[in-house]
Amino acid sequence: MVTAIDLFSGCGGLSLGAARAGLHPTIAVELDKHAFAAHKHNFPNCQCAQLDLSSIDAQDIKETYIGQPDIMFGGPPCQGFSYMGRRVLDDPRNELLRRFFHFVNALKPRVFVMENVPGLLAEASVELLQEAISSVAKDYEVLPPVILDAARFGAATKRRRVIVIGYIPDVVAPILLEDILDEERESVCVGQALASLPEPGDHDIAKVIDTSPNDYVKSLNRRIPDVGDDCAIADFERGLVSGFTATKHTILVEARFRETLPGETENVSRLYRLDPNETARTLRAGTGSDRGSFQSARPIHFSSDRVITVREAARIQGFPDWFRFHPTKWHSHRMIGNSVSPIFAEAIMKPVAKALGVTP
């Protein structure tokens, strides 16, 4: 059995991609109570813990498994390095980058995969990354950090991320950047991603007549052993899908949305309107309660004069229709915006699984 540890797991974008590649998460750690609850709900056979990784001891994780972990992956909170807004290099959350590599050092997984924002490779912050990598370099062969875009790996959204992969060469077959780049494929347009979804309404659950209208959606919705809540799966099999509660707009706002062409930005709200024939821009998360609880800027639907629903955001990001987030739109959109696209995560994890001798 593979031991796969997801640190800073969020709602489970990396976990889902790993599971699709055959690396089913066995341990997940997340501090945010809502993201933790979503991960626990969608990965019922994973040991989920709501813990603060800035303060716990590695022994707290070691006690949950036997032997050497096969893989540890995660995306430490990265707001201090982000190009969005003002970068704050002394943001205390930046210390969590060092903590990720601290756990690599302490737990010695055969492979580690770390993802983060492109700003981490900026001149002002790359030294911190190199320092963190050097703390484990003696034990690991570490691939040079690389910026990859989810859209180049079959996702319906542009989302550039820094990926750092390291492996212990004595126990793992070589992992090459070329192996990952071989997973590249055509991006998907928004029209394909949102195909067959009904209009939102007063209720969270809606009936989806066709749950596999094209290859993109069919691939999203394929079942994975040990992933998914039984009730959500049962609902999905009857065509019942969550995430359709409508956002109410005034008549004036709807009129402004109506005058905005696909691919353009609405003048007052500064929201852009999705183009059905293009890949979506990066979905944003907004901020947590510690940073003012600001709502994420959701794009305008390409043909309806409204912002997108939770399920539409999930489709764009690459989550299956049976994946459940949170009863409220705010928490759900924040989880999706903070997540790694599962499609992108799967592409990254496939060569890693192969190097570990694991098949889906």
Helices and strands as residue ranges (DSSP letters): E 4-7, H 13-20, E 27-29, H 33-42, E 47-49, H 58-62, E 71-74, G 79-81, G 92-94, H 95-107, E 111-116, G 118-121, H 126-134, E 141-142, E 146-149, G 150-152, E 160-167, H 177-181, H 190-193, E 206-207, H 215-220, H 230-237, E 240-241, H 251-258, G 289-291, H 310-317, H 329-338, H 342-355
